[in-house]
């Protein structure tokens, strides 16, 4: 599943073509993805000017001058194709700008979604209402994590994946951040020290920023809007490296936590 860096990379790629553009044509080539396309999607978008793009957690945001925002989620395999030579079977939503740029939302598995939300009500939209702070924003602080972890017996790995605590973190980047912060994914949240949270915050930001700079991590079907693959997977320190040597000299292990694989080094993560 595309994670936060992949969504951020996608939004930045789309912005080059959509920022300030007027939408001339919208084609909906099937009735639904994970859920039906909004009934008024075409009517609301055609003729509108895109005033900005953004991201909340793992959702992309396309704002318009009609005070409505198109919110998209890439699901398991979704991606935007820019200036495709032909429209393919799984290009379920196609947008054409007045300048002639064509962008197609391609989603073979159809686990993604597209919604229209009143722009002034985005924070209260059900999918956003309970989200925690953005990991790259000012709201993520050691104090915030200390408060969220206090008295919790659940493993810190699962707590960091809880979108109510931090918005948008996924399995790969939590594994990588915990390794950089020298914190075991199995440690109870309430046992993470203040020093641990002070290491975790910059580690989370660093791993996300480095992944965004590399275009994300290519997992299965993910690619950037321009068709290029993400290359951060080459920089993974622990994820997917079970049995390999850690930089500290230890050996990277693997366990299943909450149905997801955790990778870490027992020697340098306590």
C-alpha positions in Angstrom: 0.0 0.0 0.0 1.4 3.5 -0.9 2.4 5.1 2.4 2.8 8.8 3.3 6.0 9.5 1.3 4.4 7.9 -1.8 1.3 10.0 -1.4 3.3 13.2 -0.8 5.4 12.4 -3.9 2.2 11.9 -5.9 0.7 15.2 -4.8 3.9 17.1 -5.6 4.0 15.4 -9.1 0.3 16.3 -9.7 0.9 19.9 -8.6 3.1 20.6 -11.5 0.2 20.1 -13.9 -2.8 21.0 -11.8 -1.8 24.0 -9.7 -3.9 26.9 -11.0 -5.3 24.9 -13.9 -8.9 25.0 -15.1 -10.5 21.6 -15.5 -12.0 21.2 -19.0 -13.1 17.6 -18.9 -13.7 14.8 -16.4 -14.4 11.2 -17.4 -15.6 8.5 -14.9 -15.0 5.2 -16.5 -16.7 2.9 -13.9 -19.2 3.6 -11.2 -17.0 2.8 -8.2 -13.7 2.0 -6.6 -13.8 0.9 -3.0 -17.0 2.9 -2.9 -19.0 4.7 -5.6 -17.6 7.9 -7.1 -19.5 11.0 -5.9 -22.7 11.4 -8.1 -21.8 15.1 -8.7 -18.1 14.7 -9.3 -18.1 15.6 -13.0 -20.5 18.5 -12.5 -18.5 19.9 -9.6 -15.1 19.6 -11.3 -15.7 20.6 -14.9 -15.0 24.4 -15.2 -13.5 24.6 -11.8 -10.0 26.1 -11.2 -7.6 24.1 -8.9 -6.5 26.4 -6.2 -4.0 24.1 -4.5 -3.0 20.5 -3.7 -2.2 19.0 -0.3 -2.1 15.8 1.7 -3.6 14.7 5.0 -2.2 11.4 6.4 -2.3 9.0 3.4 -5.0 11.0 1.5 -4.3 13.5 -1.4 -6.3 16.7 -1.6 -7.2 18.7 -4.7 -8.8 22.0 -3.8 -11.0 24.0 -6.2 -12.4 27.5 -6.4 -15.8 26.1 -5.8 -15.0 25.5 -2.1 -15.0 21.8 -2.7 -12.0 19.5 -2.3 -11.5 16.2 -4.1 -10.0 13.7 -1.7 -8.3 10.6 -3.1 -6.8 7.6 -1.5 -4.6 5.3 -3.6 -5.6 2.1 -1.8 -3.4 -0.9 -2.5 -2.3 -0.2 -6.0 -3.6 3.1 -7.1 -1.5 5.7 -9.0 -1.9 8.7 -11.1 -0.6 8.5 -14.7 0.4 11.8 -16.3 0.0 12.4 -20.1 -0.7 8.7 -20.8 -0.3 7.6 -24.4 -3.6 5.8 -24.2 -6.3 5.3 -21.6 -6.0 1.9 -20.1 -8.6 -0.5 -18.7 -7.9 0.5 -15.1 -7.8 4.3 -15.7 -11.0 4.8 -13.8 -11.0 8.6 -13.5 -9.5 10.9 -16.2 -9.0 14.6 -15.8 -8.1 17.0 -18.7 -7.1 20.6 -18.1 -7.8 23.5 -20.3 -4.1 23.5 -21.2 -4.5 20.0 -22.5 -2.8 18.0 -19.8 -4.3 14.6 -19.1 -4.1 12.8 -15.8 -5.6 9.4 -15.2 -6.2 7.7 -11.8 -5.3 4.0 -12.4 -6.3 1.4 -9.8 -6.3 -2.2 -10.8 -7.4 -3.6 -7.5 -9.9 -0.8 -6.8 -9.2 -0.4 -3.1 -8.7 3.3 -3.6 -11.4 6.0 -3.2 -12.4 9.4 -4.4 -14.6 11.8 -2.4 -15.9 15.4 -2.6 -15.8 17.3 0.6 -16.8 20.9 1.4 -13.4 22.6 1.8 -14.4 24.3 5.1 -15.5 21.0 6.6 -12.4 18.9 5.8 -11.2 18.8 9.4 -14.6 17.4 10.5 -14.9 14.9 7.7 -15.2 11.4 9.3 -11.9 10.1 7.9 -10.0 13.1 9.2 -11.8 14.0 12.4 -10.0 11.6 14.7 -6.5 11.8 13.1 -3.5 12.7 15.1 -0.9 15.3 14.1 1.0 15.1 10.9 4.5 13.5 11.4 6.1 16.3 9.4 4.2 19.1 11.1 4.8 21.0 14.3 2.2 19.0 16.2 4.4 15.9 16.5 6.6 16.5 19.5 8.3 14.3 22.2 5.7 15.7 24.7 2.8 14.5 22.4 4.3 11.0 22.2 4.9 10.9 26.0 1.3 11.8 26.6 0.0 9.3 24.1 2.2 6.5 25.4 1.7 7.1 29.1 0.5 4.1 31.0 0.1 2.1 27.8 1.1 -1.6 27.8 0.6 -2.0 24.0 3.9 -2.3 22.0 5.2 1.1 20.8 5.1 -0.2 17.2 1.3 -0.6 17.3 0.9 2.8 19.0 2.8 4.5 16.2 0.6 2.9 13.6 -2.5 4.1 15.4 -3.6 7.0 13.2 -5.2 8.7 16.2 -1.7 9.2 17.7 0.2 10.1 14.5 -1.5 10.5 11.1 -0.1 8.7 8.1 2.6 6.5 9.5 2.8 3.0 7.9 4.6 -0.2 8.7 7.8 0.4 6.7 8.5 3.8 8.1 7.7 2.9 11.7 10.2 0.0 11.5 12.8 2.2 10.1 12.2 5.1 12.5 12.3 2.8 15.6 15.6 1.4 14.4 17.1 4.9 14.0 15.8 5.8 17.5 17.2 2.6 19.0 13.8 1.6 20.4 12.5 -2.0 20.2 9.1 -2.4 18.5 8.1 -4.7 21.3 8.7 -2.2 24.1 5.5 -1.2 25.8 4.5 2.4 25.1 4.5 3.3 28.7 8.1 2.1 29.0 9.5 4.3 26.3 11.6 6.9 28.1 11.6 10.6 27.5 15.0 10.2 25.8 13.4 7.6 23.6 10.6 9.9 22.4 13.2 12.7 21.9 15.0 10.3 19.5 11.8 9.1 17.9 10.5 12.4 16.6 13.5 13.4 14.6 13.9 9.8 13.4 10.4 9.7 12.1 10.9 13.0 10.3 14.2 12.0 8.8 13.1 8.7 7.4 10.0 10.2 5.8 11.9 13.2 4.4 14.6 10.9 2.9 11.9 8.7 1.4 10.1 11.6 -0.2 13.4 12.8 -1.7 13.9 9.4 -3.1 10.4 9.2 -4.6 9.1 6.8 -2.0 9.5 3.0 -1.7 8.4 0.9 -4.6 6.1 -1.9 -3.3 4.5 -4.1 -6.0 2.5 -1.7 -8.2 3.5 1.7 -6.8 5.1 4.3 -9.2 5.3 8.0 -9.2 2.9 10.0 -11.5 5.7 10.3 -14.1 6.0 6.6 -14.2 9.4 6.4 -12.3 9.8 4.0 -9.4 10.6 5.1 -5.9 14.1 4.2 -4.8 14.0 4.5 -1.0 13.8 0.7 -0.6 17.5 0.7 -1.4 18.1 2.6 1.8 16.1 0.4 4.2 18.2 -0.4 7.2 16.0 -3.1 8.7 12.7 -3.5 6.8 12.7 -6.7 4.7 16.2 -7.6 5.8 15.6 -10.5 8.2 18.8 -12.4 8.9 21.1 -9.7 7.5 23.7 -7.9 9.5 22.7 -4.6 11.2 25.2 -1.7 11.1 25.8 -2.2 14.8 27.1 -5.8 14.2 23.9 -7.5 15.3 21.5 -9.5 13.2 18.1 -8.2 12.0 15.2 -10.3 13.2 11.5 -10.4 12.2 8.3 -11.0 14.2 4.6 -10.5 13.4 2.9 -7.8 15.4 -0.8 -7.0 14.9 -0.7 -8.9 11.6 2.3 -7.0 10.2 5.9 -7.9 10.0 8.3 -6.0 12.3 12.0 -5.9 11.5 14.5 -4.8 14.1 17.9 -5.5 15.7 17.7 -6.8 19.2 21.3 -5.7 19.8 20.8 -1.9 19.3 17.1 -1.6 19.8 16.1 -1.9 23.5 
